[in-house]
Amino acid sequence: MLTLYYVGATVLQSWRIQKACSKIAEALAQPSSIAFYALQPGNDDGFDPLFASSELCGNRNAAKVTEILWLHANQRGCCLRPLQSLHITPWISFPPAPSLLPFAYSSETLTPVATPDESPPQQRVSLSEQGGQRMQLLLEAQVEPLQRPSSQDTTCVRLEDYGKLIAWKIDSHLAVLLETDVEHFTQLLITTFLRNNLCINDQLPLMRIESVRREGEPQPFELLANHLKRQSRVTVELDKEGWKKHLEDLRAVSVLAHQATEFESHKNRTEGKAKTDILGQSSETTPKAVAVVEPTNKAALSPARIPAIVPKTEAKIEVTSPVKSEAKVSPVYKTESKPTPTKGTPKKVDSQPSELEKLAAQVAQQQKTPLEASPVKVTVSPKAVTPEISDKTDSPKKAEKVAAEIPKPSKTFEVAKPLNSPVTATPPRPVLKRNKDSLQDSKPLNVLVYSDSASARDSTLATLEQLLERNVYTIYPLMPQQAAQKHWTEQTALLVVCGSVAPGIGQVLVDYFLQGGKVLSLCSDILHFILPNYRTAEVREHELVQFSYDKWQRVKMMHHIFCYQPSPVKKHFSTDSEESTKSHSRKPALVCPRSMELKDLAGHNHNLDVQVLGTEETWNTPSLLLAKSLQSGGKAVFSQVHLETNPSEFETDEIKYSILKQNESTRLEIFADLLRKYLDVQVQGGDAGVQPQPGVVYQQAYFLGRHESKFELLEKLRLRCSGPDNVIATPKLTIKFCGKDDKPPVANNNVLPILIHSCPEDFSTVDYFDQLKTEHIGRLVIYAPVVSSSMHVINNLELINGLAVLPLQQTAGVGRSSNQWLSPLGCAMFSLQLHLAMDSPLGSRLPLLQHIIGAAIVNSLRSHPQYGILDISIKWPNDIYANGNQKIGGLVINTTLQGSQAIVNIGSGINLNNSKPTTCINDLIREHNLHSPINKLPLLKYELFIAMIFNEIERLLGEVQNGDFDSFYDLYDSLWLHSGQTVKICLPNEQEREAEIVGIDDFGFLKVKLPSGSIETVQPDGNSFDMLKGLIVPKYL
């Protein structure tokens, strides 16, 4: 019997693998990516594109899941469009095989079994010679091995057996780029994900395999290694301490690669050389002042840089064709100019180049790739600026036509298109744009962090979480694709920029500042974008400096690798320790211009006032600068010291760690003071400075409801319990239901004890159950005074239809698309689990459920005889607004299919008693009472409000499940903000048409009416800032 079972299981698994391979082959024939990835056990992302595509991909936010290929336990496989792009300039090439960096891998040839003869050695892997069969794979793995690496290991999958190792980088995890072909890619997937063997070289746990389009060239390892200490790893076998040192070595190489990339980017911008920028806009480095004009995503240079780069002379336009090679290369257009001396040309300063400059020069030389060209020469008028070649120019005739139009004037800054678009892009789909003045939003303001480094981004986010006033701002990372789309600008209180910024993105960030935005630059070259007269003068590699600002004097912190100055006296810092001790009288005077002019994207001039806030003492350079737009009020603070860096990042350097640790409180005080005084951001402690916040005290939860119903659920959950203590473990939370004789465990962020026979003192069960009129919804309640997230209690569990979790306070609330969910005290929050039959009327229209819940929340007030006077409405798709312009609530829904039913977990929060971050319902009641003293309304109690919502949810669900959808649509139209609102649909040819919103369809997507009278259905593009802002794409391709 067991043999038959084994044979059956084997046949079934073989069929599944063959089916998956067939789908993979079909998908690879399209311009799409194949992604296989592993989630944490118990997690279910619902094939969210933000999880399916790697965060290393530049166009990740444009990804859409088009087909599901594999689903097994926590492993996922899917097809993504468009083809995901990966820029590898900050990556490191692999050393010649065999090697131990970044992991142990074997020679490219197989070791002969017998005595070798004169025949050539056999290649370890032979890839297809057909260029169309070649592909690039991104693999990600955790950095801690499952067991200690050993030369005797035979269980792990060796990547060198499936392709050519191209490049790697390390941050929170290890990323590897592998060149392979379709056959070996399929074999690799079968060996790993399809056979559940997620272990690669050095026993590293495999997290992801994703096909990508490679952009750029990695930094040569041989050149980087010359600037590092001797590598600690000399054998395959490593103990725990040896592996720790090995990781430190890898991170040191990665840091140097980023520095070399950043240095080259700086040098190209300031000296007008060809470049390979950080976001995938690749070009070749050419001699004789040849400027490369790239065919995609380019924008004009700032006026301060044009004279130095483009002399008043004739130029020649050359159109070059890409070389036939294994990798696809976009056409490159070159403008060769013969500069003549001008007054504005800076004189060369004779000095010895630094080690990093030498390294960057060598790297740039390594990256040269000669292209076969057939030049087409066109004479350009003397005053022509650097031309911009459209990405639609795909032939010499078109290029000649474009070149002939070059003398036309261009704006200083131009709108940046989304970066990293595919080389062979699929036709754009129609999109919907909202008129700017059609809806005035007021929601919690965002603080966004843009960084080219994951470690710098994480450090900055952590520091901001520590400093900013609680429950006022939502703090997010801003990815390049999001930055280019510009949906984020209106709701951003502060933009923090770290590290290198690509030109296309830089123009968008500068325009945000010029339109009144607040910017904090932390060791970023955005300084040069806003203040073009500040140029890189010196290079400082991990230098500890002393600077002064306001009352904080002689503070020691890490300096940026670059130092910006206006009209620098020296080009390089001296490394002579004696020079640093010379008299202050010998220092050059720090001369910083107080005003300058800059243009925004619309071509309007802005006068900037610039002042120095802090000075680095040894070399008398500006460490802290402030720039203000006199027209718009925009403010930018520039720090050339690492205010975001935690001392723990330098634990391996005892001297620096000790000094930074001593200055840690000062670092936070300076950071907070800059935010509060110059950037108008609320910080903890206000004027009193940073004050320690009392820690959250987690408490026991309470199981409320009829005893029979409670024990019916407990009996159902018994199979999920582990151990003798009846503990239920989920990925985010461990739950224990405690009886009278049980000793509850200590509650914390990961542990929630639930008392079965007790009642809370801060929740009136009498008021709640007296108001509740439902049969199922809310009849069983888990009341939690403090919990990480109420969704953690119900996720990954099949409970009972209608069970509710009521948290008084959450510490880690999560909203739509993993957005941060502010959960202050006073917010009425609940999570609810519903069980819906798939063959029911609503089961066939599950996406409509979020609109039903939103309508129920709003109508629970609008239909109330007293509170119906309050102006509460729905903003599509799932936000609750007061007075038409202030967000006071929202909801999130996660659905899991189990057999013939859907398990739907709903989370919602509505501002009831919390005036921050916007307003709340009881504030609206107080305002009403001020204007209508005769007809005063009683303040709404938490227990009554939650019961009112549950009553309305069950009522609306009953109507819909009985097939009465028309009544619901009529109600929804009466409750939302968008009736008659004008929007714009962007057609595939990028033309825009105005349309009028007329309602929602059977699945909750927007329906719009075109001028022709036809009705079209549209849906959001997935941006996480505003689903009605910017682009809304059609539901059908």
Salt bridges, closest charged atoms under 4 A:
ASP44 OD1 - ARG76 NH2 3.35
ASP45 OD1 - ARG76 NE 3.55
GLU140 OE1 - HIS173 NE2 2.66
GLU140 OE2 - ARG208 NE 3.50
GLU160 OE2 - ARG158 NE 2.85
ASP161 OD1 - ARG124 NH1 3.04
GLU179 OE1 - ARG134 NH1 3.81
ASP181 OD1 - HIS184 ND1 2.77
ASP202 OD2 - ARG233 NH1 2.77
GLU210 OE1 - ARG208 NH1 3.32
GLU215 OE2 - ARG213 NH2 2.77
GLU217 OE1 - ARG214 NH2 2.82
GLU262 OE2 - HIS266 NE2 3.81
GLU262 OE2 - HIS560 NE2 3.47
GLU271 OE1 - LYS273 NZ 3.54
GLU284 OE2 - LYS334 NZ 3.38
GLU294 OE2 - LYS298 NZ 2.94
GLU318 OE1 - LYS334 NZ 3.99
GLU326 OE1 - ARG134 NH1 2.91
GLU355 OE1 - HIS227 ND1 3.98
GLU355 OE2 - LYS358 NZ 3.63
GLU357 OE1 - HIS572 NE2 3.40
ASP391 OD1 - LYS417 NZ 3.85
ASP394 OD1 - LYS398 NZ 3.01
ASP441 OD2 - ARG434 NH1 3.83
ASP441 OD2 - LYS875 NZ 3.35
GLU490 OE2 - LYS1029 NZ 2.73
ASP525 OD2 - HIS266 NE2 3.99
ASP525 OD2 - ARG269 NH2 1.98
GLU543 OE1 - ARG540 NE 3.49
ASP550 OD1 - LYS677 NZ 3.48
GLU579 OE2 - LYS570 NZ 2.54
ASP600 OD2 - HIS604 ND1 3.76
ASP600 OD2 - HIS606 NE2 2.90
ASP609 OD1 - ARG594 NH2 3.07
GLU616 OE1 - ARG540 NH2 3.06
GLU617 OE1 - ARG554 NE 3.83
GLU644 OE2 - HIS642 ND1 2.81
GLU664 OE2 - ARG667 NH2 2.84
ASP673 OD1 - ARG676 NH2 2.74
ASP673 OD2 - LYS677 NZ 3.46
ASP680 OD2 - LYS518 NZ 3.90
ASP680 OD2 - LYS635 NZ 3.47
ASP687 OD1 - ARG676 NH1 3.05
GLU708 OE1 - ARG706 NH2 3.53
GLU715 OE1 - ARG718 NE 3.37
ASP767 OD2 - LYS941 NZ 2.50
GLU775 OE2 - HIS776 NE2 3.61
GLU798 OE2 - LYS716 NZ 3.77
ASP879 OD1 - LYS887 NZ 3.29
ASP923 OD1 - ARG926 NH1 2.92
GLU952 OE2 - ARG955 NH2 2.65
GLU959 OE2 - ARG955 NH1 2.82
GLU992 OE2 - LYS433 NZ 3.50
GLU992 OE1 - LYS984 NZ 3.93
ASP1001 OD2 - LYS1035 NZ 3.26
ASP1002 OD1 - ARG845 NH1 3.65
ASP1021 OD2 - HIS487 NE2 3.88
ASP1026 OD2 - ARG434 NH2 3.48
ASP1026 OD1 - LYS875 NZ 3.06
